[in-house]
Every structure is written in C-alpha cells, then in structure tokens.
Amino acid sequence: MQSADRASPVTSSGDDPVRPGEQTAPAPDGLTSNTFPAWPACADRERLGRRVAHWGLVTVGRPAARARMLPSFLIVGAERGGTTSMFHVLRQHPAVFSAVLPRKEVHYFDLAYGRGLGWYQCHFPLTARARLVTRGTGVDPVAFEASPYYMFHPLAAERIHRDLPGVALLVLLRDPVERAYSAHANQIHLGHETEPFERALELEDSRIAGEAERLVADPAYFSRQHWLFSYRTRGHYAEQLERLERTFGRDRIHVIDSTDFFANPEPAYDQVIEFLDLPHRGYPAFTPKNARPRSPMPQTVRATLEEHYRPHDERLAAWLGREPSWRRETRRS
C-alpha cells in the first residue's frame, strides 16, 4: 500500500522550506547571507520547480488546511543521526503518511513558526484522501515529518507541545564524535561551511555564543550560526533529552541507537512500531539513506572530542538507563 503523497522521493538535502523571513543575525565571515533558504538560481531548475510547487501548495491549499492531517509523531533529531533512513523506513508502513512537499523536513517549529499552524497543516495530505488510501486495510492513517533541528532548538519543544498535544517523539542518537564530523562534511557539501573540521571546532564557541539565549529572548529571531555550526554542542544529547522530558514526559519519547538500528534494524523497527501503537504489517526495505563519504578523522581530533564527550555520555547513559553503543564499543576495545 502506497502513501497518499505519490510524488517521487526527494532527499533531505534538497527539501528546503520556503524562506521563513524572520529577523536574522549578521552573516558570519565568509557567508553573504544569514537567511535560509536562499531562492535557488534559475539555472537550478529542479530546486526551483520544487520551490514553486511548495509555494502553490501552501498558498492555494491554505483554505483547506483544516481538512488536512496533522502529525501524530515527529522525528526530532539528532541531525546526521540516521533520521533520513528512519524516515524512509516509516514511510513504507501502509498507515503512515509524510508531508507532501517537502516530504521530510518541514522546519515549522524551529525556522518558520511565525507562519502559523495553518501554513504547517497545508504540508500534509487531506485526511479524507488518507482514509481512502487506507480503506480496507484495518489501519487508521497517521502523519509525521522529520526535522532534526527540533531537538536542538531551544523553543521547539514547547511549540510542539502547544500545537500538537499528545504527539509522540522519536530521537535517533549516533556516536557524537562521528555525528559532529558527518555534520561538518554535510555543511561543506552544501556550501555553508568553508573551514576545515578542526578549525570549525575551534570557532564553534565564538560562532554560537549567546545565540541560544537570543532565540529564547526573541522568538522571531533566526540564528544561522546556531542552526549550522553547532557541530560539537549538538552531541550534548542528555541536555536535549532532559528538555524534551520536562515538556513531554518520558513516556512520549522513544530513543533509537543509530548504530544498533543500522546493524540490526528489525528489533529497532519492532520497538518503534510498538511505541507508535501501529499494527505490524511486516518489515520494510532497510536501506541506509543520505550517507556522505569523507576522509578519516585525524586521531588527535578524535581523541579530543572523545574526552570532551565523556561526561556528556555518562549523563546520557544515566538518562537512558543503559550504555549507548559507542560507549559499549569503547569498553570492549
């Protein structure tokens, strides 16, 4: 059974929301703009076509927004932690419907909250259409999206709680050392970063200093630095999980260890389906998505990051009640 949104899959690297238009900070050195996303060049016909289609969806479709679904669950992080792979796995379930365009990352609760709930709801399938697609299957349709900045943005949790009461949250966690290196490689690829990894880590504290506090003080503020350049800080998982717990409670948060998921996906999938209270309709195709090749990390940088994360990983293990996979591997070695 296919989802109601039948367009061909689009990877997260090209799924940009329309320009939020919030107040922005001055552009960091080497970047000419601090507003995301920029309108694509006319020569980039594929992205331009997606942007025009998205504009039509949220403009023409706004009068019918209330007839559309809202998410029953969200994948909220962590960035570069396997969220794209989990997104594509869950989209294969006959009861699960993603947003229409962009499919994966709508970025409403972090980058575009000022546009209003009607704008957000325009991104999802019509409820009647979803029910028609699932008719005869014995399952009730549910919607979701996956914006991995939600977990890190200081205001996203309370916004989600306000607009989607009862929503369930999925969190994928990866070795924070590898996650930071992968995030840097991704920003290099996308053209947002010009510094090598070690230099970017040296600059991180100055780049993001005071940005979280300013986001809290001014809900209309958008920080490119906080969003793009928090390579090391995003690996402080326990702090982010504790914030989610204070807002939602533990029973509405399910944490997936990405290493365990990729090594043995069936048990991880079983747990997710049970957590979401979805009927088990067999296993989907498990195919890793959005991996990006990169050179090996220098050992000196790795050792420094591992030492940095040691207390954070201990705090995470206490929150989880178990050792994360990367700590288990370190102990075995």
HELIX and SHEET records of a PDB file:
HELIX    1   1 SER A   12  GLY A   14  5                                   3    
HELIX    2   2 ARG A   45  VAL A   60  1                                  16    
HELIX    3   3 ARG A   62  ALA A   67  5                                   6    
HELIX    4   4 THR A   83  ARG A   91  1                                   9    
HELIX    5   5 TYR A  113  ARG A  115  5                                   3    
HELIX    6   6 LEU A  117  GLN A  121  1                                   5    
HELIX    7   7 THR A  127  THR A  134  1                                   8    
HELIX    8   8 ALA A  156  ASP A  163  1                                   8    
HELIX    9   9 PRO A  176  LEU A  190  1                                  15    
HELIX   10  10 PHE A  197  ILE A  208  1                                  12    
HELIX   11  11 GLU A  211  ALA A  217  1                                   7    
HELIX   12  12 ARG A  224  LEU A  228  1                                   5    
HELIX   13  13 THR A  233  GLY A  235  5                                   3    
HELIX   14  14 TYR A  237  PHE A  248  1                                  12    
HELIX   15  15 ARG A  250  ARG A  252  5                                   3    
HELIX   16  16 SER A  258  ALA A  263  1                                   6    
HELIX   17  17 PRO A  265  PHE A  275  1                                  11    
HELIX   18  18 GLN A  299  LEU A  320  1                                  22    
HELIX   19  19 SER A  325  ARG A  332  1                                   8    
SHEET    1   A 2 GLN A  23  THR A  24  0                                        
SHEET    2   A 2 TYR A 221  PHE A 222  1                                        
SHEET    1   B 5 VAL A  96  SER A  98  0                                        
SHEET    2   B 5 VAL A 142  ALA A 146  1                                        
SHEET    3   B 5 PRO A  71  GLY A  77  1                                        
SHEET    4   B 5 ALA A 168  LEU A 173  1                                        
SHEET    5   B 5 ILE A 253  ASP A 257  1                                        
END                                                                             
